[in-house]
Structure formats: C-alpha cells, structure tokens
Amino acid sequence: MNHSELHTVKQRFGIIGNSEILNRAIDIAVQVAPTDLSVLITGESGVGKENFPQIIHNYSHRKHGAYIAVNCGAIPEGTIDSELFGHEKGSFTGATADRKGYFEVADGGTIFLDEVGELPLSTQVRLLRVLEAGEFIKVGSSKTQKTDVRVVAATNINIMQAIRDGRFREDLFYRLNTVPIFIPPLRERREDIPLLFRKFAADFAEKYSMPPVRLSEDARQILMNYYWNGNVRQLKNITEQISVIEQQREINASTLRMYLPNENTEKLPAIIGGSKSENKTFNNEREILYQVLFDMKKDISDLKKVVNELSSAQIQTDVSYSPTILQGDNYVNQMNHPTEKSVKFNDVDDVEPIQEIEDYKEEDEKVSLEDMERELIRKSLEKHKGKRKIVARELKISERTLYRKIKDYEIEI
C-alpha cells in the first residue's frame, strides 16, 4: 500500500499516527479484507482494536452486508449462547418467543467478537462449529442452520496462557488466528503521542466551544515519556479533562502532572524494559494469584531463615557454655572439653525448634491456590465496599469472571 492509500484509510477510520508498526497493521487489514479468512486482533486495552474490523469489513465484498460488533465480556454467561445463536420459544425461562441470534442476523456480513477470550468453553465449541462448517443450532432447537459470516475477533489477554490454563480451546485459537494483527501500545509509538493530543484537543475545543489547549515543551516531553497503561483511551480522557477544567490554554509540566496518575513512575525511553519489576503486567487472574503466592513464600522463607539462625545460635550457645569459660588460659580447654551441660544438645528440648520448622514447612505446602484466590477476592471486595466493577478492574479480570468466582467460593458481600 502506498502512502496516499494509507493516508486515505487513516482519514476514513479516524486512525492517527505514523509509526511503522501501526502502518503495518493497517496494511495487513486492507490486504486480508477481500478474503474470507478469520482474523484475530491482539493488543492491550485502549489501543484502538475496534477500528480494524471496520477496515476489514468495508474493504471486503461483504461491505453491503451487516456488521455487528459483540462485546463477549459484557454478556452474562447464561445468555451469551442465546445472543450469538438465537433461541426457540420456551427453551428457557423468559423465552416467550423465537429470537434470531447475531450469527443469523449477520448472514452475508461480518461479526466482530471483542474480548473473545472471555467466552465460556461451551460457547467456544459452538463458535468452532460455525468457523469449521458454517452452521449452528439455536438454543432449545435440534435443527441445524447455515450461515455465511466473516468472523473477526479481538482480545487483550494472553491467549496462549489462557490455553495452558484450560480457559480457551487451542483448536479455536488456530481457527481464529488464520491472520494475526497486532496493535502496538501507545508507549511503543511515542512519536504519535503529540499528534493524538493535538487531534483530541481540537475535537474537544469544537465540542465545548472553546480554544484548544496546547502543550509547553516540557509538558510535551512528560507526555511522551509517560507509560500510558490505558493507551489511546487514557490519553483521550486526560485531554478532555484538561480541556474542560483548565482556564489557561497553554499547559505546562506542573499542570500536566496533576492529571497523570502515578506520574512519578513514568519511564524514560532509555530504561523502558530495563526493570522487570517495574514492567509487571498481569494478563489474567492466575498470574495475580501466582504473584501473591510467590511473595508469600518469600516472606515465609525469610521467616524460616531467621528462625533457623536463632535456633543454631541457641544450640551453639548451649554447646560452648561453661561456668569457667572466662577464666583466662582455661578458655581453650573449656571449648575443647565441653561441660556436662554442653553434651545435652541432642535432647528433645534442644531440637524442638528445628522440628517446629519442619512442621511449619509441611503446613505451608498445604496452602491451596483456591484459598488464596478466595481470600484475594474477599479482601478486594472489602476494600472497595463491594463495588464489583472496581474490584474486577483491580484484579484484571472481567466482571463476569468475578461474579462466577464470588458464587463458586460463596463469598458474602
């Protein structure tokens, strides 16, 4: 794709930026559009993955057909099969009439499955059948129906880790991932950050009928060096806040810092990726739990070390103890010829601390992952006064997954 064609695509779909990685993603989307291959779009939350299914649909022969975007993480597990594949009247409580699902409505068009990694395993089996045979069965029906739908999926989780954890089918992954498209995070295309800020500032100036805000040079450097966990979405929200709140239209560094959460943890280009501890990301709840367990094990190991040292010091004291130990030349003799007290270090009383350590070790190994998971969720719910949306965001899991965990573990809210 030449520069002119690339510019046209960006203008049409509101994509801003000139980074090579972004341009490559757009080029792949346009090239694969005329085919009917399934596409899997990956990238962090907030990078703008939703633009690329629209590019694929509008540059395909299906552009006059239906385009339906489905957020798989926002549909309750009990109703998602009905939403996607439809249901027959009376198939479940509340099914008062027949209903067409998205795969029936979008026949001849394109379906965008956002957050596809959140699909239940039973639904993944149904989706695999659609991809392999172009057919599905409504909930409560035994009749097979045909559909001709192009599937484009997107996810911000680590799919390979989800496969290892048994949360995503490997065969479905390979069906969806016929053509992979990766959308880079904002921190990997820093040269685009000022462009995005200017565009958002101009849009909000028009929306709120005020002059656009602009950045001083020092503020511009801070903006480019910030880590941007929320990517383009976070940048847009912050630009809107500044546009509405600030009276001065030129924003300096000190003003900008007030709008950047944890600004003191910004990472300069030279050290990005340098410290693993600073760059930890948790793609799913198991990684969080493993981290908690790892930190807990480390604390226990430190405690054991201290207890061992104290126990060894106590035994050494008992071995070397003698009433005449400080009597000048007799010191060496007392060390070489222990007193009656010193030969009792094999008694039960003297080895009891070591036995306690071994018992503690065995007890420590009995700590289950489920117990830690339950306690982590309970404490987070308590911390945020039962606000599940905030808890799910903190634990980096979907609200639906959180609801299921609360029910499974019978956690009182």
C-alpha positions in Angstrom: 0.0 0.0 0.0 1.4 3.4 -1.0 1.5 6.5 1.3 -1.6 8.0 -0.4 -3.7 4.9 0.1 -2.6 4.6 3.7 -3.5 8.2 4.4 -6.9 7.7 2.9 -7.6 4.7 5.2 -6.4 6.6 8.3 -8.7 9.6 7.5 -11.7 7.4 6.8 -11.5 5.4 10.0 -10.1 8.1 12.3 -6.7 6.5 12.9 -3.9 8.9 13.9 -0.2 8.1 13.8 2.7 7.4 11.6 4.6 4.7 13.4 5.9 1.8 11.3 4.1 -0.9 13.5 0.8 0.9 13.2 1.1 1.3 9.4 2.0 -2.4 9.1 -1.2 -3.4 11.0 -3.3 -1.2 8.7 -1.7 -2.6 5.6 -2.4 -6.2 6.7 -6.0 -5.4 7.5 -6.5 -3.9 3.9 -4.7 -6.8 2.3 -6.7 -9.5 4.1 -10.1 -7.8 3.7 -11.0 -9.2 0.2 -10.6 -12.8 1.5 -12.9 -14.6 3.9 -10.1 -15.6 6.3 -10.7 -15.2 10.0 -8.7 -12.5 11.7 -7.5 -12.3 15.3 -6.6 -8.8 16.5 -4.4 -8.6 19.7 -3.2 -5.7 21.7 -3.6 -4.0 25.1 -6.9 -2.5 26.3 -7.4 1.0 24.8 -5.1 0.8 21.7 -8.0 1.1 19.3 -8.6 -2.5 18.2 -12.2 -1.7 17.3 -11.1 0.3 14.2 -9.6 -2.7 12.4 -12.6 -4.9 12.0 -14.4 -2.0 10.3 -11.5 -1.6 7.9 -11.7 -5.3 7.1 -15.5 -5.2 6.6 -15.5 -2.0 4.5 -12.8 -3.2 2.1 -14.4 -6.6 1.6 -17.1 -7.9 -0.7 -19.3 -8.0 2.4 -19.3 -4.2 2.9 -23.0 -4.0 1.9 -23.9 -6.8 4.4 -24.5 -6.4 8.2 -21.7 -5.5 10.5 -22.3 -6.5 14.1 -19.8 -5.8 17.0 -20.3 -8.0 20.1 -18.5 -7.4 23.4 -18.2 -11.0 24.7 -17.1 -9.9 28.1 -20.2 -7.8 28.7 -22.8 -10.6 28.1 -23.7 -12.8 31.1 -22.6 -16.4 30.7 -26.2 -17.7 30.9 -27.4 -15.7 27.9 -24.5 -15.5 25.6 -25.4 -18.6 23.6 -28.9 -17.1 23.0 -27.4 -13.7 22.0 -25.0 -15.3 19.5 -27.0 -18.2 18.1 -30.7 -17.4 19.0 -33.2 -19.5 20.8 -36.6 -21.2 20.4 -39.7 -20.2 22.3 -39.9 -21.9 25.7 -36.3 -23.1 25.6 -35.7 -21.4 29.0 -37.5 -19.2 31.5 -38.3 -15.9 29.8 -38.0 -17.2 26.3 -41.5 -16.1 25.3 -40.8 -16.0 21.6 -38.3 -17.2 19.0 -35.3 -15.0 18.7 -32.6 -14.7 16.0 -29.0 -14.6 17.1 -26.2 -12.4 15.8 -24.9 -15.2 13.5 -28.3 -15.4 11.8 -28.8 -11.7 11.5 -25.3 -11.1 10.2 -25.6 -13.8 7.4 -23.6 -12.4 4.5 -21.8 -9.9 6.6 -19.2 -9.6 9.4 -19.3 -10.2 13.1 -16.7 -8.6 15.4 -16.2 -10.6 18.6 -14.5 -8.3 21.0 -12.9 -9.8 24.2 -13.3 -13.3 22.6 -11.1 -14.7 25.4 -14.0 -14.2 27.8 -16.2 -16.7 26.0 -17.3 -19.7 28.1 -15.9 -23.1 26.9 -19.3 -24.3 25.9 -19.8 -21.3 23.7 -16.3 -21.8 22.2 -17.4 -25.2 21.0 -20.4 -23.6 19.2 -18.2 -20.9 17.7 -15.8 -23.5 16.4 -18.6 -25.3 14.6 -19.6 -22.0 12.9 -16.0 -21.5 11.7 -15.4 -25.0 10.5 -18.8 -25.9 9.0 -20.7 -22.6 8.7 -23.6 -23.9 10.8 -25.1 -23.5 14.2 -28.1 -24.7 16.3 -30.3 -22.4 18.3 -30.7 -22.8 22.0 -33.6 -25.3 22.6 -33.6 -26.5 19.0 -32.4 -29.6 17.2 -32.4 -28.1 13.8 -29.1 -27.1 12.2 -29.0 -23.8 10.4 -26.5 -22.5 7.9 -24.8 -19.1 8.0 -22.2 -17.3 5.9 -20.4 -14.9 8.3 -16.9 -13.5 8.3 -15.5 -13.6 11.9 -13.0 -11.0 13.2 -12.1 -11.4 16.8 -10.0 -9.3 19.3 -8.6 -9.9 22.7 -6.3 -8.1 25.2 -5.4 -11.3 27.2 -2.6 -13.7 26.7 -4.4 -16.3 24.7 -1.5 -18.9 24.9 -1.6 -18.6 28.7 -5.4 -19.0 28.6 -4.9 -22.2 26.6 -2.4 -23.5 29.1 -4.8 -22.7 31.9 -7.6 -24.6 30.1 -9.7 -21.4 29.7 -9.5 -21.3 25.9 -9.6 -24.0 23.3 -6.5 -24.4 21.2 -8.3 -25.6 18.1 -10.5 -22.4 18.3 -7.4 -20.2 18.6 -5.9 -21.6 15.4 -9.2 -21.2 13.6 -9.5 -17.5 14.7 -5.8 -16.8 14.2 -5.6 -17.5 10.5 -4.4 -14.0 10.0 -3.0 -12.2 13.2 -2.9 -8.4 13.5 -1.0 -6.9 16.4 -1.9 -3.3 17.5 1.1 -1.7 19.4 0.6 0.0 22.7 1.0 3.8 22.8 4.4 3.7 24.6 5.8 1.8 21.5 4.8 4.6 19.2 5.8 7.6 21.2 6.2 9.9 18.1 2.4 9.6 17.7 1.5 10.9 21.2 1.7 14.7 20.4 -0.3 14.1 17.2 -3.0 12.4 19.1 -3.1 15.0 21.8 -3.5 17.8 19.2 -6.3 15.9 17.5 -8.2 15.3 20.7 -7.6 18.9 21.9 -9.1 20.2 18.6 -12.1 17.8 18.8 -12.9 18.9 22.4 -12.4 22.5 21.6 -15.1 22.2 18.9 -17.3 20.1 21.2 -17.2 22.5 24.1 -16.8 25.8 22.0 -13.5 26.9 23.5 -9.9 27.4 22.2 -7.9 24.2 22.0 -5.3 23.5 24.7 -1.6 23.3 23.8 1.5 21.9 25.5 4.6 23.7 26.5 7.9 21.9 25.5 8.5 20.5 29.0 4.9 19.2 29.2 5.3 17.6 25.8 8.3 15.7 27.0 6.4 14.4 30.0 3.5 13.3 27.9 5.8 11.4 25.5 7.8 9.7 28.4 4.7 8.7 30.4 3.9 4.9 30.4 0.2 5.1 29.3 -1.2 1.9 30.8 -4.6 2.9 29.3 -3.1 3.7 25.9 -5.0 5.9 23.4 -8.2 5.8 25.5 -6.4 7.1 28.6 -4.7 9.9 26.5 -8.1 10.9 25.1 -9.8 11.0 28.6 -6.9 13.1 30.1 -7.0 15.5 27.1 -10.8 16.0 27.7 -10.3 16.7 31.4 -7.6 19.3 30.7 -9.7 20.9 28.0 -12.7 21.3 30.3 -11.0 22.2 33.6 -8.0 24.3 32.9 -8.5 28.1 32.2 -5.1 28.6 30.8 -4.8 27.2 27.3 -1.1 26.6 27.4 -0.4 23.6 29.7 2.9 23.5 31.5 4.6 20.5 33.1 3.4 21.1 36.6 -0.2 21.4 35.4 0.0 18.3 33.3 1.4 16.2 36.2 -1.8 16.7 38.1 -3.7 14.7 35.5 -1.2 11.8 35.2 -1.8 9.1 37.8 1.4 7.8 39.3 3.4 10.3 37.2 6.4 9.6 39.3 6.6 6.1 37.8 7.0 7.4 34.3 9.7 5.6 32.3 12.3 7.4 30.2 12.9 5.8 26.8 16.4 4.6 27.9 15.1 2.5 30.7 11.9 1.1 29.4 12.0 -2.6 29.7 15.1 -2.4 31.9 13.5 -3.3 35.2 11.2 -6.3 35.1 9.8 -5.5 38.5 8.6 -2.1 37.1 7.0 -3.6 34.0 5.0 -6.4 35.5 1.6 -6.9 33.8 -1.0 -9.4 34.7 -2.8 -10.9 31.8 -5.2 -13.0 33.8 -6.2 -13.7 37.4 -3.9 -16.7 37.8 -0.8 -14.6 37.2 -2.0 -12.3 40.1 -2.5 -15.3 42.4 0.8 -16.8 41.5 2.5 -13.4 42.3 0.7 -13.3 45.6 1.8 -16.9 46.4 5.4 -16.1 45.3 5.5 -13.0 47.6 4.0 -15.0 50.5 6.5 -17.9 50.0 9.4 -15.4 50.0 8.1 -13.9 53.4 7.9 -17.4 54.8 11.3 -18.3 53.6 12.8 -15.2 55.2 11.0 -16.1 58.4 12.4 -19.7 58.3 15.9 -18.3 57.8 15.6 -16.1 60.9 14.2 -18.9 63.0 17.0 -21.3 61.8 19.7 -18.7 62.6 18.2 -18.2 66.1 17.9 -21.9 66.7 21.5 -22.5 65.5 22.7 -19.7 67.7 20.9 -21.2 70.7 22.4 -24.7 70.1 25.9 -23.2 69.7 25.5 -21.3 73.0 24.5 -24.5 74.8 27.4 -26.4 73.4 30.0 -23.8 74.3 28.6 -22.8 77.6 30.8 -23.4 80.7 30.9 -21.7 84.2 34.7 -21.3 83.7 34.6 -20.0 80.1 36.1 -16.6 81.0 38.9 -17.9 83.3 41.9 -16.8 81.2 44.1 -19.6 80.0 41.3 -22.2 80.7 39.2 -20.8 77.8 40.6 -23.1 75.2 40.4 -26.1 77.4 36.7 -25.4 78.1 36.0 -25.2 74.4 37.8 -28.5 73.8 36.3 -30.2 76.8 32.6 -29.3 77.0 30.9 -29.4 80.3 28.1 -31.7 81.2 25.6 -29.1 80.0 27.2 -28.9 76.6 26.6 -32.6 75.7 22.9 -32.4 76.0 22.3 -30.7 72.7 20.7 -33.9 71.4 17.9 -33.8 74.0 14.3 -33.3 72.8 14.1 -29.8 74.2 17.1 -28.6 72.2 15.9 -29.9 68.8 12.3 -28.9 69.2 12.6 -25.5 67.3 14.0 -27.4 64.3 11.1 -29.9 64.4 8.7 -27.0 64.5 10.3 -25.5 61.4 9.8 -28.8 59.5 6.2 -29.0 60.7 5.7 -25.4 59.6 7.1 -26.2 56.2 4.7 -29.1 55.7 1.8 -26.9 56.8 2.9 -24.1 54.4 2.8 -26.5 51.4 -0.8 -27.3 52.1 -1.8 -23.7 51.2 -4.1 -24.1 48.1 -4.4 -21.8 45.2 -8.2 -21.7 45.7 -7.8 -20.5 49.3 -5.5 -17.7 48.1 -7.9 -16.8 45.3 -10.9 -16.7 47.6 -9.0 -14.5 50.2 -7.7 -12.1 47.5 -11.2 -11.5 46.1 -12.7 -11.2 49.6 -10.2 -8.6 50.7 -10.6 -6.6 47.4 -14.4 -6.6 47.8 -14.0 -5.4 51.4 -11.5 -2.7 50.4 -13.9 -1.3 47.7 -17.1 -1.8 49.7 -18.5 -4.5 47.4 -18.1 -2.4 44.2 -17.6 -5.3 41.8 -16.7 -3.2 38.7 -13.8 -1.6 40.6 -12.7 -5.0 42.0 -12.7 -6.6 38.6 -10.6 -3.8 37.2 -8.1 -4.1 40.1 -7.8 -7.8 39.7 -7.5 -7.5 35.9 -10.5 -9.9 35.3 -13.9 -9.4 33.7 -16.9 -8.7 35.8 -18.5 -11.9 34.6 -15.5 -13.9 35.8 -15.7 -12.1 39.1 -19.4 -12.9 39.6 -18.6 -16.6 38.9 -15.8 -16.6 41.4 -17.9 -15.0 44.1 -20.7 -17.6 43.5 -18.3 -20.5 43.4 -16.5 -19.5 46.6 -19.7 -18.4 48.3 -18.2 -15.1 49.3 -20.5 -12.9 51.4 -20.7 -9.2 50.2 
